[in-house]
Structures are given as C-alpha cells and as structure tokens.
Amino acid sequence: MFGFLRKGKQETVSPADVKLEAFQEHWRQIKPVLENTGPWSVGNRTRESIESGVISVRANVNSLTHLLVEELRTQSQLGPLLEFTFEEKIFKRLCVWARQPGIQQEQRIIDQLRMYEMLISESDRCILHDKPLLEPMFSLLAHYQTGAENLELDQIVSQLNQSLCLWIGRDPTLLPVFFCCGQEDQGKTGFLLFSMLVQHVYRDGPVGDRARDSMLLIFSYSSNFNSNQPLFNQKK
C-alpha cells in the first residue's frame, strides 16, 4: 500500500500525488469486491463473505468521497481524482453494484446518494454537466422513487434536491438538465427533480421545508434560462 512512500529520501512527493495514490488504493480495494459480489460475478459466496465485502466497500467509498470533496473545494477545473473517477467509471460501477438487490442494499443506496450530496454541495465549481457523474446519480434517484419509504433516505434525498436547486440558481443552463422530459437519463417519467420535489412538498418537518424552499427557488430561476448552451459534457 502507498508504494511511493518507500522511495528514496531524496525524492520529493507532492501532496497531490499522495492524495491520488491514496484514492487509487481505496479503489483497488473496492474493485475486487464489486467483481465478486456484483451482478457480473460468478460462483457462490457465503453470506458472511458478501457482508464483509459490502462493509469494506462502504468504508472505502466514504474515504473516496472525502478525498473528492477536498479536491472539489479547491479545484476550479477538473482535478486528478475526479478525472481518474471518470476514466475508471467509478460512479457507474458503484451505482450498478448498489442497485443490485441483496445484503444492505438500502445502506448502499444511502451511502452513494450521500456521496453525491456532499460532492455537489461542497464543490467550488459546477460538476452537474458531467455525464459520468450525472447518469449514475439519476439512476439512483429513479430507484429511490420506486422504493419503500425510509426516513434517513428521505432526508438525504431532500438535501441533495436542495443542493441541486441551489446550483441551478448559480448556473441556469442546468434547468433543462433536470426539467426536461426528453432526458432519457431521468427514466420513463422525465422531470425527475420536479417529481421528487412534489413527492416531498406536502411532508412535515425538514423534508417538506426543503422541498417547498426548492420549488420557490426553481420558479424564480426559470425566467432567466437561456437554452443556447449544450447540456452535457461527455467528459472534461
């Protein structure tokens, strides 16, 4: 682990290199678990080994999230960690794994939606035009809409929805990304964000409060939209 730390004393390793190596090491620990427990896996595994793998992935995803958040707080352009994430299709692969029924599925979904909320709310730049991030997030949110009610999940999704709406205020070109029925990424219904806000708007407590505030924000932003810019970056 972290092989560069064994190099000669005369060699200087930058903090960015240390973080990238740490990030890659966490991903190296995740990959075999996804391959052994995901829908593409072959062979039989005991419940105990699968559960141990799930716990390991959840811990490593938490570490990946914090490293990405730290980068997004300081980078005005695509940084090495996020670039590596896109190249390895980490968001997509984690999403497919999380949506697979089985042990701790609800917690797997919660972890990843919490990850997106943290990345979006803490980022110093807009990352919501990046399809490698956007499509898995849409997939998880569409899955949330069809699942059983879960208060912890409702709280996280309402926070994520509010962060999305705040970013739409900062970048109105995001409006058609989240409010266009022609976007296939949003599932069969389209208007995914709006339908989730409507789902929460009559709720009591913080979930309902966030939904009502977010609806007002969207209505106030919509008149400023200019539709001439492209919606997505395939990869930056």
PAZAPA-4460 file (N, C-alpha, C; in steps of 0.05 Angstrom, whole numbers, plus 32768, in hexadecimal, padded with zeros to 4 digits):
% residues 236
    n_x    n_y    n_z   ca_x   ca_y   ca_z    c_x    c_y    c_z   seq   type   mol
   8011   7FE8   8000   8000   8000   8000   8011   8019   8000     1      M     A
   8009   802D   7FF0   8017   8046   7FEE   8035   8042   7FE9     2      F     A
   803B   8034   7FD3   8057   802C   7FCE   806A   8043   7FCA     3      G     A
   805F   805B   7FC2   8071   8072   7FBE   807E   807B   7FD8     4      F     A
   8073   8073   7FEF   807E   807C   8009   8099   806D   800E     5      L     A
   809E   8058   7FFF   80B6   8049   8004   80CD   8052   7FF2     6      R     A
   80C8   8067   7FE2   80DD   8071   7FD1   80F3   807F   7FE1     7      K     A
   8109   8085   7FD4   8120   8091   7FE1   8119   80AB   7FEE     8      G     A
   8128   80B2   8003   8123   80CA   8012   8127   80E3   8002     9      K     A
   8138   80E2   7FED   813D   80F9   7FDD   8126   8101   7FCB    10      Q     A
   8114   80EE   7FC6   80FE   80F4   7FB3   80E7   8102   7FC2    11      E     A
   80DE   8118   7FB6   80C8   8127   7FC2   80AE   811F   7FB5    12      T     A
   809B   8118   7FC6   8080   8110   7FBD   806D   8126   7FC4    13      V     A
   805E   8130   7FB0   804C   8146   7FB4   8033   813C   7FC3    14      S     A
   8026   814E   7FD2   800D   8147   7FDF   7FF8   813C   7FCC    15      P     A
   7FF7   8148   7FB3   7FE4   813E   7F9F   7FE9   8121   7F98    16      A     A
   8003   811A   7F95   800A   80FE   7F8F   8002   80EB   7FA6    17      D     A
   8006   80F4   7FBE   7FFE   80E4   7FD6   7FE0   80DE   7FD6    18      V     A
   7FD0   80F3   7FD0   7FB3   80F0   7FD0   7FAA   80DE   7FBA    19      K     A
   7FB6   80E1   7FA2   7FAF   80D0   7F8C   7FB5   80B3   7F91    20      L     A
   7FCD   80AE   7F9C   7FD4   8093   7FA3   7FC1   8087   7FB8    21      E     A
   7FBA   8097   7FCC   7FA8   808E   7FE0   7F8C   8088   7FD4    22      A     A
   7F83   8099   7FC2   7F6A   8095   7FB4   7F6A   807C   7FA4    23      F     A
   7F80   8078   7F95   7F82   8060   7F84   7F83   8046   7F95    24      Q     A
   7F90   8048   7FAC   7F91   8031   7FBE   7F76   8029   7FC9    25      E     A
   7F66   803D   7FD0   7F4A   8037   7FD9   7F3B   802A   7FC3    26      H     A
   7F3E   8034   7FAA   7F30   8028   7F93   7F3A   800B   7F8E    27      W     A
   7F54   8006   7F91   7F5E   7FEB   7F8E   7F52   7FD8   7FA2    28      R     A
   7F4B   7FE1   7FB9   7F3F   7FD0   7FCD   7F21   7FCC   7FC7    29      Q     A
   7F15   7FDF   7FBA   7EF8   7FDC   7FB3   7EF4   7FCA   7F9B    30      I     A
   7F05   7FCC   7F86   7F00   7FBE   7F6D   7EFB   7FA0   7F70    31      K     A
   7F0C   7F92   7F7E   7F08   7F75   7F80   7EEE   7F6D   7F8D    32      P     A
   7EE5   7F7E   7FA0   7ECB   7F78   7FAE   7EB4   7F7C   7F9A    33      V     A
   7EB5   7F91   7F8A   7EA0   7F95   7F76   7EA0   7F7E   7F63    34      L     A
   7EB7   7F74   7F5B   7EB9   7F5F   7F47   7EAF   7F44   7F53    35      E     A
   7EB3   7F41   7F6D   7EAB   7F28   7F7A   7E8E   7F27   7F85    36      N     A
   7E83   7F3F   7F89   7E68   7F40   7F94   7E54   7F4E   7F82    37      T     A
   7E5D   7F5A   7F6C   7E4B   7F68   7F5A   7E3B   7F55   7F48    38      G     A
   7E29   7F60   7F38   7E18   7F50   7F27   7E28   7F41   7F11    39      P     A
   7E41   7F49   7F0D   7E52   7F3C   7EF9   7E63   7F25   7F05    40      W     A
   7E60   7F21   7F20   7E71   7F0D   7F2D   7E68   7EF1   7F26    41      S     A
   7E7A   7EDE   7F29   7E74   7EC2   7F25   7E7C   7EB2   7F3E    42      V     A
   7E6E   7E9B   7F42   7E75   7E8B   7F59   7E65   7E92   7F72    43      G     A
   7E66   7E81   7F86   7E57   7E85   7F9E   7E6A   7E90   7FB4    44      N     A
   7E5F   7EA2   7FC4   7E6D   7EAD   7FDB   7E5B   7EAC   7FF3    45      R     A
   7E67   7EA9   800A   7E58   7EA8   8023   7E4D   7EC3   802A    46      T     A
   7E37   7EC4   8039   7E2B   7EDD   8042   7E40   7EEE   8051    47      R     A
   7E50   7EE0   8062   7E63   7EEE   8073   7E78   7EFC   8062    48      E     A
   7E82   7EEE   804C   7E97   7EFB   803C   7E8B   7F12   802C    49      S     A
   7E72   7F0F   8022   7E65   7F25   8014   7E61   7F3D   8026    50      I     A
   7E58   7F38   803E   7E53   7F4D   8051   7E6D   7F5C   8058    51      E     A
   7E82   7F4C   805C   7E9C   7F58   8062   7EA6   7F6A   804B    52      S     A
   7EA1   7F61   8032   7EA8   7F70   801A   7E98   7F8A   8018    53      G     A
   7E7E   7F88   801E   7E6D   7FA0   801D   7E77   7FB5   8031    54      V     A
   7E7D   7FAC   8049   7E87   7FBF   805E   7EA1   7FCC   8055    55      I     A
   7EB2   7FBC   8049   7ECC   7FC7   803F   7EC8   7FDC   802A    56      S     A
   7EB6   7FD6   8017   7EB0   7FEA   8001   7EA5   8003   800D    57      V     A
   7E92   8001   8020   7E86   8019   802B   7E9B   802A   8039    58      R     A
   7EAD   801E   8047   7EC2   802D   8055   7ED4   803B   8041    59      A     A
   7EDC   802D   802C   7EED   8038   8017   7EDF   804E   8007    60      N     A
   7EC5   804A   8001   7EB6   805F   7FF4   7EB6   8079   8005    61      V     A
   7EB3   8076   801E   7EB4   808D   8030   7ECE   809C   802E    62      N     A
   7EE4   808D   802C   7EFF   8099   802A   7F02   80A6   800E    63      S     A
   7EF8   8099   7FF9   7EF9   80A5   7FDF   7EEA   80C0   7FDE    64      L     A
   7ED3   80C0   7FEB   7EC2   80D8   7FEC   7ED0   80EF   7FF8    65      T     A
   7EDD   80EA   800F   7EEA   8100   801D   7F02   810B   800D    66      H     A
   7F10   80F9   8000   7F27   8102   7FEF   7F1D   8112   7FD7    67      L     A
   7F07   810A   7FCB   7EFB   8119   7FB5   7EF1   8134   7FBE    68      L     A
   7EE4   8135   7FD5   7EDA   814E   7FE0   7EF0   8162   7FE4    69      V     A
   7F06   8158   7FEF   7F1D   8169   7FF4   7F28   8175   7FDA    70      E     A
   7F29   8165   7FC5   7F32   816E   7FAB   7F1E   8183   7FA0    71      E     A
   7F04   817D   7FA1   7EF0   818E   7F95   7EEE   81A9   7FA3    72      L     A
   7EF6   81AA   7FBC   7EF6   81C4   7FCA   7F0B   81D7   7FC0    73      R     A
   7F20   81CC   7FB4   7F37   81DD   7FAD   7F3D   81DE   7F90    74      T     A
   7F31   81CD   7F7F   7F37   81CC   7F63   7F22   81DB   7F53    75      Q     A
   7F2B   81ED   7F42   7F19   81FB   7F30   7F15   81ED   7F15    76      S     A
   7F25   81D8   7F11   7F23   81C8   7EF9   7F24   81AA   7F01    77      Q     A
   7F21   8199   7EED   7F21   817C   7EF2   7F3C   8174   7EFF    78      L     A
   7F3A   8169   7F17   7F51   8161   7F26   7F58   8143   7F21    79      G     A
   7F70   813B   7F2A   7F79   811F   7F24   7F67   8109   7F30    80      P     A
   7F5C   810E   7F48   7F4B   80FA   7F54   7F31   80F6   7F45    81      L     A
   7F24   810C   7F3E   7F0B   810A   7F2F   7F10   80FF   7F13    82      L     A
   7F27   8107   7F07   7F2E   80FC   7EEC   7F32   80DE   7EEE    83      E     A
   7F40   80D4   7F02   7F43   80B8   7F06   7F28   80AA   7F0A    84      F     A
   7F17   80B7   7F19   7EFC   80AC   7F1E   7EED   80A8   7F04    85      T     A
   7EEE   80BC   7EF3   7EE0   80BA   7ED9   7EED   80A4   7EC7    86      F     A
   7F08   80A3   7EC7   7F16   8090   7EB6   7F0F   8073   7EBE    87      E     A
   7F0D   806F   7ED8   7F07   8054   7EE3   7EE9   804E   7EE4    88      E     A
   7ED9   8062   7EDD   7EBB   805E   7EDF   7EB3   8056   7EFB    89      K     A
   7EBF   8063   7F0E   7EBA   805C   7F2A   7E9D   8061   7F32    90      I     A
   7E92   8078   7F2B   7E76   807E   7F33   7E63   8069   7F27    91      F     A
   7E67   8062   7F0E   7E55   804F   7F00   7E57   8034   7F0D    92      K     A
   7E70   802B   7F12   7E74   8010   7F1D   7E69   800E   7F39    93      R     A
   7E6C   8023   7F49   7E61   8023   7F64   7E43   8023   7F63    94      L     A
   7E37   8032   7F50   7E1A   8033   7F4D   7E0E   8018   7F46    95      C     A
   7E1A   800A   7F33   7E11   7FF0   7F2B   7E12   7FDD   7F43    96      V     A
   7E27   7FDE   7F52   7E2B   7FCD   7F69   7E16   7FD3   7F7F    97      W     A
   7E11   7FED   7F83   7DFF   7FF5   7F98   7DE2   7FED   7F92    98      A     A
   7DDB   7FEE   7F78   7DC0   7FE7   7F70   7DBA   7FC9   7F70    99      R     A
   7DCF   7FB9   7F72   7DCB   7F9C   7F73   7DBD   7F95   7F8D   100      Q     A
   7DA6   7F87   7F8C   7D99   7F7E   7FA5   7DAC   7F6C   7FB5   101      P     A
   7DA8   7F6E   7FCF   7DB9   7F5D   7FE0   7DC0   7F6A   7FFB   102      G     A
   7DD5   7F61   8006   7DDD   7F6A   8021   7DE3   7F88   8022   103      I     A
   7DD6   7F95   8035   7DDA   7FB2   803B   7DD5   7FC3   8022   104      Q     A
   7DC2   7FBC   8011   7DBE   7FCC   7FF9   7DB6   7FE8   8000   105      Q     A
   7DA4   7FEB   8014   7D9A   8006   801B   7DB2   8017   8025   106      E     A
   7DC4   800C   8034   7DDB   801B   803E   7DEE   8021   8027   107      Q     A
   7DF0   800F   8013   7E01   8015   7FFC   7DF6   802D   7FED   108      R     A
   7DDC   802E   7FE9   7DCF   8044   7FDB   7DD3   805E   7FEB   109      I     A
   7DCF   805C   8005   7DD2   8074   8017   7DEE   807F   8015   110      I     A
   7E02   806D   8017   7E1E   8076   8016   7E24   8086   7FFC   111      D     A
   7E1A   807B   7FE6   7E21   8088   7FCC   7E11   80A2   7FC8   112      Q     A
   7DF8   80A3   7FD0   7DEA   80BD   7FCE   7DF6   80D1   7FE1   113      L     A
   7DFF   80C9   7FF8   7E0D   80DB   800A   7E27   80E5   7FFD   114      R     A
   7E34   80D3   7FEF   7E4D   80DB   7FE0   7E47   80F1   7FCC   115      M     A
   7E32   80EE   7FBC   7E2B   8102   7FA8   7E23   811C   7FB5   116      Y     A
   7E15   811B   7FCB   7E0D   8134   7FD9   7E26   8143   7FE3   117      E     A
   7E39   8134   7FEE   7E51   8141   7FF7   7E61   814D   7FE0   118      M     A
   7E64   813E   7FCB   7E74   8148   7FB4   7E68   8161   7FA8   119      L     A
   7E4E   8161   7FA5   7E40   8177   7F98   7E3F   8190   7FAA   120      I     A
   7E39   818C   7FC3   7E37   81A3   7FD5   7E52   81AF   7FDC   121      S     A
   7E67   819F   7FDC   7E81   81A9   7FE4   7E92   81B3   7FCD   122      E     A
   7E8A   81AC   7FB4   7E9B   81B3   7F9D   7E9C   81D1   7F99   123      S     A
   7EB4   81DA   7F91   7EB7   81F7   7F8B   7EAF   81FD   7F6E   124      D     A
   7EAC   81E8   7F5E   7EA4   81EC   7F42   7E8D   81D9   7F3C   125      R     A
   7E7E   81DE   7F26   7E68   81CE   7F1F   7E71   81B3   7F13   126      C     A
   7E69   819D   7F1E   7E70   8183   7F13   7E58   8175   7F07   127      I     A
   7E42   8183   7F05   7E29   8177   7EFD   7E24   8176   7EDF   128      L     A
   7E38   817F   7ECF   7E37   817A   7EB3   7E48   8162   7EAB   129      H     A
   7E54   8155   7EBE   7E65   813E   7EB9   7E55   8124   7EB9   130      D     A
   7E51   8119   7EA1   7E40   8102   7E9F   7E49   80E9   7EAF   131      K     A
   7E63   80E4   7EB1   7E6C   80CD   7EC1   7E63   80CF   7EDE   132      P     A
   7E5E   80E7   7EE8   7E53   80EA   7F03   7E34   80EB   7F03   133      L     A
   7E29   80F9   7EEF   7E0D   80FF   7EEE   7DFC   80E5   7EEA   134      L     A
   7E04   80D5   7ED7   7DF3   80BD   7ED0   7DF0   80AA   7EE8   135      E     A
   7E06   80A2   7EF6   7E02   8090   7F0D   7DF1   809D   7F23   136      P     A
   7DF4   80B7   7F27   7DE4   80C5   7F3B   7DC7   80C4   7F34   137      M     A
   7DC0   80C9   7F1A   7DA4   80C6   7F11   7D9A   80AA   7F16   138      F     A
   7DAA   8096   7F10   7DA2   807A   7F14   7D9B   8074   7F31   139      S     A
   7DAC   807E   7F43   7DA7   8079   7F5F   7D8E   8088   7F69   140      L     A
   7D8A   80A0   7F5F   7D72   80B0   7F67   7D59   80A3   7F5C   141      L     A
   7D5A   8098   7F43   7D43   808A   7F38   7D3D   8071   7F48   142      A     A
   7D51   8064   7F51   7D4E   804C   7F62   7D41   8054   7F7D   143      H     A
   7D49   806B   7F88   7D3E   8075   7FA1   7D20   8079   7F9F   144      Y     A
   7D17   8084   7F88   7CFB   8089   7F84   7CE9   8071   7F85   145      Q     A
   7CF5   805A   7F7E   7CE5   8041   7F7D   7CE7   8031   7F96   146      T     A
   7CF8   803A   7FA9   7CFD   802A   7FC1   7CE9   8030   7FD8   147      G     A
   7CEC   8021   7FED   7CDB   8025   8005   7CE5   803E   8014   148      A     A
   7CD3   804A   8023   7CD9   8062   8032   7CEF   805C   8047   149      E     A
   7D02   806E   8048   7D18   806C   805B   7D20   8088   8063   150      N     A
   7D1D   808E   807D   7D20   80AA   8086   7D3D   80B4   8082   151      L     A
   7D51   80A3   8087   7D6D   80AB   8083   7D72   80B1   8065   152      E     A
   7D67   80A0   8054   7D6B   80A4   8037   7D5C   80BD   802E   153      L     A
   7D44   80C1   8039   7D34   80DA   8032   7D44   80F3   8039   154      D     A
   7D51   80F3   8051   7D60   810A   8059   7D77   8110   8046   155      Q     A
   7D86   80FB   803F   7D9D   80FE   802D   7D94   8108   8011   156      I     A
   7D7F   80FC   8007   7D75   8104   7FEC   7D6B   8120   7FED   157      V     A
   7D5E   8128   8002   7D54   8144   8004   7D6B   8158   8005   158      S     A
   7D81   8150   8013   7D99   8161   8013   7DA6   8162   7FF8   159      Q     A
   7DA7   814C   7FEA   7DB2   814B   7FCF   7DA1   815C   7FBC   160      L     A
   7D87   8159   7FBD   7D76   8169   7FAC   7D7A   8187   7FB1   161      N     A
   7D7D   818F   7FCA   7D81   81AB   7FD0   7D9C   81B4   7FC5   162      Q     A
   7DB1   81A4   7FC7   7DCB   81AB   7FBC   7DCA   81AE   7F9E   163      S     A
   7DBB   819C   7F91   7DB7   819E   7F74   7DA9   81B8   7F6C   164      L     A
   7D94   81BF   7F7B   7D86   81D8   7F76   7D97   81F1   7F7A   165      C     A
   7DA8   81F0   7F8E   7DBA   8207   7F93   7DCD   820A   7F7C   166      L     A
   7DD7   81F4   7F72   7DE9   81F5   7F5B   7DDC   81FF   7F42   167      W     A
   7DC2   81F7   7F3E   7DB3   8202   7F28   7DB2   8220   7F29   168      I     A
   7DB0   822B   7F41   7DB0   8248   7F44   7DCA   8254   7F3C   169      G     A
   7DE0   8246   7F41   7DFB   8250   7F3A   7E00   824C   7F1C   170      R     A
   7DF4   8237   7F10   7DF8   8231   7EF4   7DDD   8229   7EE7   171      D     A
   7DCF   823D   7EDE   7DB4   8238   7ED3   7DB3   8225   7EBB   172      P     A
   7DCA   8220   7EAE   7DCB   820D   7E98   7DC5   81F0   7EA2   173      T     A
   7DC5   81EC   7EBC   7DBE   81D2   7EC7   7DA0   81CC   7EC6   174      L     A
   7D90   81E1   7EC2   7D73   81DD   7EC3   7D69   81C7   7EB0   175      L     A
   7D72   81C6   7E97   7D68   81B0   7E86   7D74   8195   7E8C   176      P     A
   7D8A   8195   7E9A   7D96   817C   7EA3   7D84   816E   7EB6   177      V     A
   7D77   817D   7EC8   7D66   8172   7EDC   7D48   8175   7ED8   178      F     A
   7D40   8186   7EC4   7D24   818B   7EC0   7D1D   8188   7EA2   179      F     A
   7D26   8172   7E97   7D20   816D   7E7A   7D17   8150   7E77   180      C     A
   7CFF   814C   7E6E   7CF4   8130   7E6C   7D02   8120   7E56   181      C     A
   7D12   812E   7E45   7D20   811F   7E30   7D3A   8113   7E39   182      G     A
   7D42   8119   7E52   7D5B   810E   7E5C   7D58   80F0   7E64   183      Q     A
   7D63   80DE   7E54   7D60   80C2   7E59   7D6D   80B9   7E73   184      E     A
   7D81   80C8   7E7C   7D8F   80C1   7E95   7D7C   80C2   7EAD   185      D     A
   7D66   80D0   7EAB   7D55   80D4   7EC1   7D3F   80BF   7EC3   186      Q     A
   7D41   80AA   7EB3   7D2D   8095   7EB4   7D15   809B   7EA3   187      G     A
   7D00   808B   7EA7   7CE9   808C   7E96   7CD8   80A5   7E9A   188      K     A
   7CD9   80B0   7EB2   7CC7   80C7   7EB7   7CD3   80E1   7EB0   189      T     A
   7CEE   80E4   7EB0   7CFA   80FE   7EAC   7CF4   8110   7EC3   190      G     A
   7CFD   8129   7EC2   7CF8   813C   7ED8   7CFE   812F   7EF3   191      F     A
   7D14   8121   7EF6   7D1A   8111   7F0E   7D1B   8123   7F26   192      L     A
   7D2A   8139   7F25   7D2D   814A   7F3C   7D12   8156   7F44   193      L     A
   7D03   815F   7F31   7CE9   816B   7F37   7CD6   8156   7F44   194      F     A
   7CD6   813E   7F3A   7CC5   812A   7F45   7CCD   8123   7F62   195      S     A
   7CE7   8124   7F68   7CEF   811E   7F83   7CE7   8136   7F96   196      M     A
   7CE9   814E   7F8C   7CE1   8165   7F9C   7CC3   8163   7FA2   197      L     A
   7CB3   815C   7F8E   7C97   8159   7F92   7C91   8143   7FA6   198      V     A
   7CA0   812E   7FA5   7C9D   8118   7FB7   7CA2   8120   7FD4   199      Q     A
   7CB4   8134   7FD8   7CBB   813D   7FF3   7CAC   8156   7FFD   200      H     A
   7CA0   8165   7FEA   7C98   8180   7FF1   7C82   8181   8007   201      V     A
   7C73   816C   800A   7C5E   816C   801E   7C66   815E   8038   202      Y     A
   7C7F   8157   8039   7C89   8149   8051   7C8E   815E   8068   203      R     A
   7C8B   8155   8080   7C92   8165   8097   7CB0   8164   809C   204      D     A
   7CBA   8176   80AC   7CD6   8176   80B5   7CE9   817F   809F   205      G     A
   7D03   817A   80A4   7D18   8184   8092   7D15   817B   8075   206      P     A
   7D0B   8162   8070   7D08   8158   8055   7CF4   816A   8045   207      V     A
   7CDE   8170   8051   7CCA   8181   8044   7CD4   819E   8042   208      G     A
   7CE1   81A8   8056   7CEC   81C3   8055   7CFF   81C7   803E   209      D     A
   7D12   81B3   803B   7D25   81B6   8026   7D17   81B4   800A   210      R     A
   7D04   81A3   8008   7CF6   81A1   7FEE   7CE7   81BA   7FE7   211      A     A
   7CDA   81C7   7FFA   7CCB   81E0   7FF5   7CDF   81F6   7FEE   212      R     A
   7CF4   81F8   7FFD   7D09   820D   7FF7   7D14   8208   7FDB   213      D     A
   7D1A   81EF   7FD4   7D26   81E9   7FBA   7D13   81EF   7FA3   214      S     A
   7CF9   81EA   7FA7   7CE5   81F0   7F92   7CE5   820E   7F8D   215      M     A
   7CE5   821E   7FA2   7CE5   823B   7F9E   7CFE   8244   7F90   216      L     A
   7D15   8238   7F96   7D2E   823F   7F89   7D2C   8239   7F6B   217      L     A
   7D22   8222   7F64   7D20   821A   7F48   7D0D   822D   7F38   218      I     A
   7CF7   8234   7F44   7CE4   8246   7F37   7CF1   8261   7F32   219      F     A
   7D02   826A   7F45   7D0F   8284   7F42   7D25   8283   7F2D   220      S     A
   7D32   826C   7F2A   7D48   8269   7F17   7D3F   8266   7EFA   221      Y     A
   7D27   825A   7EF6   7D20   8250   7EDC   7D1E   8267   7EC7   222      S     A
   7D17   827F   7ECF   7D14   8294   7EBC   7D2E   829E   7EB0   223      S     A
   7D44   8296   7EBD   7D5F   82A0   7EB4   7D6D   828C   7EA2   224      N     A
   7D60   8277   7E9B   7D6E   8262   7E8C   7D73   826A   7E6F   225      F     A
   7D8B   8264   7E65   7D93   8267   7E49   7D9A   824C   7E3F   226      N     A
   7D8C   8242   7E2B   7D8E   8226   7E22   7DA4   8221   7E0D   227      S     A
   7DB5   8234   7E08   7DC8   8231   7DF1   7DE1   8221   7DF8   228      N     A
   7DE5   821B   7E11   7DFE   820C   7E19   7DF9   81EF   7E19   229      Q     A
   7E0E   81DE   7E14   7E0B   81C1   7E15   7E05   81B7   7E31   230      P     A
   7DF6   81A2   7E34   7DEE   8199   7E4E   7E04   8189   7E5C   231      L     A
   7E13   8179   7E4D   7E25   8166   7E5A   7E41   8168   7E50   232      F     A
   7E54   8162   7E61   7E6F   815C   7E59   7E72   813E   7E5C   233      N     A
   7E79   8130   7E46   7E7D   8113   7E48   7E93   810D   7E5C   234      Q     A
   7EA8   811D   7E5A   7EBE   811A   7E6C   7ED0   8132   7E6A   235      K     A
   7ED7   813E   7E80   7EE8   8156   7E7F   7F05   814E   7E82   236      K     A
***
